[in-house]
Amino acid sequence: MSERVSVAKTYKLFIGGKFPRSESGRVYPVHDGKGRFLANAAHASRKDVRDAVSAARKAFGGWSGATAYNRGQVLYRVAEMLEGRRDQFASEVALVEGIAARRAQSVVDAAIDRWVWYAGWTDKIASVLGAANPVAGPYFSFTVPEPTGVVGVLAPQRSSLLGLVSVLAPVLATGCTAVVVSSAERPLPAITLSEVLATSDLPGGVANILTGRASELGPWLASHGDVNALDLTGADVEARAELAREAAGTVKRVLPVPATEPDWTARPDISRLRRYSEDKTVWHPMGL
């Protein structure tokens, strides 16, 4: 009996809940931590960025209008499915990051726990970030957080899964929708995450994941008029100032990021939830 030929996986983009190939037809090689060839990943184009932003905008109304409790349940379901594919994620993280299997397992566990942590915050954001404001006069004054809108995210380049979850989960928890450019050299965990999102309860278009170079796709996200906020975590330090200038042309919120990549294993806080929320203050006369 002849030796079996394994079925190679085709790695595609994730846009609007579907898995299209890049409009450009381009691919690029992905290697493991030792430089060995693993696969060809789709290289997104400017048209793919526009399609992803359009899908995110279309999904924004339904996602931001859902109850916070419902969003939490949907995100927790994603964590359940991450847990079910724990071994696959660990294998991919070990390959692309060049780390030991046991270390990869701990990274995956941390990523799942991080997702659960943000899922638990969905119905607490309003009470923690909102306020009843003291005023002098016969009025009630309330401040409530509202989702910013469509967020463009340049994911961390080194932390292929934990870093990705750390920048994506808070976007979704606040009710925003996302267009994510994954790590260019380590995209496989991001593609597998997109498969989890596609088969979970997350509505199509809420999260869109593109593979390719942040240096190429970042300027198109920064200049797109329908993107409301931009996370430059995965951009080169030298390119961040220019991307911020591009974003200023459409009055985007640009999230401040440190010069060096954060320690994603550190305990998270609510700072990223604040960044994706806009404060809305309402005044109402007493007695009416």
C-alpha positions in Angstrom: 0.0 0.0 0.0 1.4 3.4 -1.0 2.2 6.0 1.6 -0.7 8.3 2.3 -0.4 11.9 1.0 -1.6 14.4 3.7 -4.2 17.0 2.7 -2.6 20.4 2.9 -4.7 23.2 4.4 -5.6 26.3 2.4 -5.3 29.4 4.6 -7.7 32.1 3.7 -9.0 35.5 4.9 -12.0 35.8 7.3 -14.3 38.6 6.1 -18.0 38.9 6.9 -18.2 35.4 8.4 -16.8 33.8 5.2 -13.4 32.6 4.1 -12.5 34.2 0.8 -9.2 34.1 -1.0 -7.5 37.4 -1.4 -8.9 39.4 -4.2 -5.4 39.9 -5.5 -4.7 36.2 -5.6 -1.5 36.7 -3.7 0.0 34.4 -1.1 3.2 34.4 1.0 5.1 31.7 2.7 4.9 31.0 6.4 7.7 29.4 8.3 8.1 27.8 11.7 10.3 29.0 14.5 13.3 27.2 12.9 12.7 28.6 9.4 11.1 25.6 7.8 8.2 26.1 5.4 4.8 25.5 6.9 2.2 26.9 4.5 1.2 29.6 2.2 -1.1 32.3 3.7 -3.4 34.7 1.7 -1.9 38.2 1.4 -4.7 40.6 1.8 -5.1 43.6 -0.6 -6.5 47.1 -0.4 -9.8 45.7 -1.8 -9.9 43.1 1.0 -9.4 45.8 3.6 -12.3 47.7 2.1 -14.5 44.6 2.1 -13.6 43.9 5.7 -14.4 47.4 6.8 -17.7 47.3 5.0 -18.6 44.0 6.7 -17.6 45.4 10.1 -19.8 48.5 9.6 -22.8 46.4 8.5 -22.5 44.3 11.6 -21.9 47.2 14.0 -25.6 48.1 14.5 -26.7 44.6 15.5 -23.7 43.9 17.7 -23.7 47.2 19.5 -27.5 47.1 19.9 -27.4 43.6 21.5 -27.7 43.5 25.3 -24.5 43.4 27.2 -25.5 40.0 28.7 -26.0 38.6 25.2 -22.6 39.8 24.1 -21.1 38.1 27.1 -22.8 34.8 26.4 -21.6 34.9 22.8 -18.0 35.7 23.8 -18.1 33.0 26.4 -19.2 30.5 23.7 -16.1 31.4 21.8 -14.0 30.6 24.9 -15.7 27.2 25.1 -14.7 26.5 21.5 -11.2 27.6 22.1 -11.0 25.1 24.9 -12.2 22.4 22.6 -9.4 23.1 20.1 -6.8 23.6 22.8 -4.4 21.0 21.4 -4.5 22.4 17.9 -3.8 25.9 19.1 -0.9 24.7 21.2 0.6 22.8 18.3 0.4 25.9 16.0 1.7 28.3 18.7 4.7 25.9 19.3 5.4 25.8 15.6 5.2 29.4 14.7 6.8 30.8 17.9 9.5 28.1 18.2 8.7 27.3 21.8 8.4 24.0 23.7 5.0 22.2 23.8 4.5 22.7 27.5 5.1 26.5 27.2 2.7 26.6 24.2 0.0 24.9 26.3 0.4 27.6 29.0 0.2 30.3 26.4 -3.1 28.8 25.0 -4.5 28.5 28.5 -3.7 32.1 29.2 -5.4 33.2 25.9 -8.6 31.2 26.8 -8.6 32.7 30.3 -8.1 36.2 28.8 -11.1 35.7 26.5 -13.2 34.6 29.5 -12.1 37.6 31.5 -13.2 40.1 28.8 -16.4 38.1 28.2 -17.2 38.6 31.9 -16.8 42.4 31.6 -19.5 43.0 29.0 -22.3 43.6 31.5 -20.2 45.5 33.9 -18.8 48.2 31.7 -21.8 50.5 32.0 -21.8 50.4 35.8 -18.0 50.8 36.1 -17.4 53.4 33.4 -20.7 55.2 33.6 -21.8 57.6 36.4 -24.6 59.6 37.9 -23.1 63.1 37.9 -23.7 65.5 40.8 -25.1 68.8 39.4 -26.3 72.1 40.9 -29.9 72.4 39.7 -33.1 70.5 39.2 -31.6 68.0 36.8 -30.5 64.4 36.5 -27.2 64.0 34.7 -26.0 60.5 33.6 -22.9 59.5 31.8 -23.0 56.2 29.9 -20.3 54.5 27.8 -21.1 53.7 24.1 -19.1 51.7 21.6 -16.7 53.7 19.4 -17.6 51.9 16.2 -15.4 50.0 13.7 -11.9 49.5 15.1 -8.8 48.7 13.0 -6.3 46.5 14.8 -2.7 45.8 13.8 -2.2 42.7 16.0 1.1 42.0 17.8 3.8 40.5 15.6 5.4 38.2 18.1 2.6 37.0 20.3 0.6 35.1 17.7 -2.4 34.0 20.0 -2.2 35.6 23.5 -1.4 39.0 22.1 -4.1 38.7 19.4 -6.7 37.8 22.0 -5.6 40.6 24.2 -6.2 43.2 21.5 -9.3 41.7 19.9 -11.4 40.5 22.9 -11.8 44.0 24.5 -12.9 45.5 21.1 -15.8 43.0 20.9 -16.6 43.2 24.6 -17.4 46.9 24.3 -19.8 46.4 21.4 -17.4 47.5 18.7 -16.6 45.5 15.5 -13.1 44.8 14.4 -10.9 44.5 11.3 -7.7 42.8 12.4 -4.4 42.4 10.5 -2.7 39.4 12.1 0.9 38.8 12.7 2.6 38.5 9.3 5.2 35.9 10.2 3.0 34.0 12.6 -0.6 34.0 11.2 -1.6 30.4 11.7 -3.2 30.7 15.2 -5.1 33.8 13.9 -6.5 31.8 11.0 -7.6 29.0 13.4 -9.1 31.6 15.7 -11.2 32.8 12.7 -12.5 29.3 12.2 -13.6 29.3 15.8 -15.3 32.6 15.4 -17.1 31.4 12.2 -18.6 28.4 14.0 -19.5 30.2 17.2 -22.5 32.4 17.8 -20.6 35.6 16.8 -22.5 37.3 14.0 -20.7 37.5 10.7 -18.7 40.7 10.2 -18.3 41.5 13.9 -14.7 40.3 13.7 -12.7 40.2 10.4 -9.2 38.8 10.3 -6.8 39.6 7.5 -3.3 38.0 6.9 -0.6 40.1 5.3 1.9 42.8 6.1 0.9 45.5 8.6 3.3 47.9 6.7 1.1 47.5 3.6 -2.4 47.2 5.1 -2.0 49.6 8.0 -2.1 52.8 5.9 -5.3 51.7 4.2 -7.0 51.1 7.5 -5.6 54.4 8.8 -7.0 56.5 5.9 -10.3 54.7 5.6 -13.2 57.0 6.4 -15.4 54.3 7.9 -12.9 53.2 10.6 -13.4 55.0 13.9 -10.4 53.9 15.9 -7.0 52.4 15.2 -4.8 50.2 17.4 -1.2 50.4 16.2 0.2 47.7 18.5 1.6 45.6 15.6 2.9 48.5 13.6 6.7 49.2 13.3 7.7 51.9 15.8 9.0 54.0 12.9 5.7 53.8 11.0 3.4 54.7 13.9 3.7 58.5 13.6 2.9 58.4 9.9 -0.1 56.1 10.5 -1.3 58.5 13.2 -1.1 61.4 10.7 -3.1 59.4 8.2 -5.7 58.6 10.8 -6.0 62.3 11.7 -7.4 63.0 8.2 -10.6 61.2 9.1 -10.5 62.2 12.8 -9.9 58.6 14.1 -9.2 57.7 17.7 -5.6 56.4 17.7 -4.8 54.2 20.7 -1.5 55.0 22.5 0.8 52.0 22.5 4.2 51.5 24.1 7.4 51.6 22.1 8.1 47.9 22.9 5.5 45.1 22.7 3.8 44.7 26.1 4.2 41.6 28.3 0.9 39.9 27.3 1.2 37.5 30.2 0.7 40.3 32.7 -2.7 40.6 34.4 -5.1 42.6 32.2 -7.0 45.7 33.3 -9.9 47.7 31.9 -7.8 50.3 30.1 -8.5 48.8 26.7 -12.2 48.7 27.5 -12.0 52.5 28.2 -10.2 53.1 24.9 -13.0 51.6 22.8 -15.9 53.5 24.6 -17.2 57.0 24.1 -18.8 58.8 27.0 -22.4 60.1 26.4 -23.8 62.4 29.0 -27.5 63.0 29.2 -29.3 65.7 31.2 -33.0 65.4 32.2 -35.2 67.8 34.2 -36.4 66.5 37.5 -40.2 66.0 37.8 -40.8 65.2 34.2 
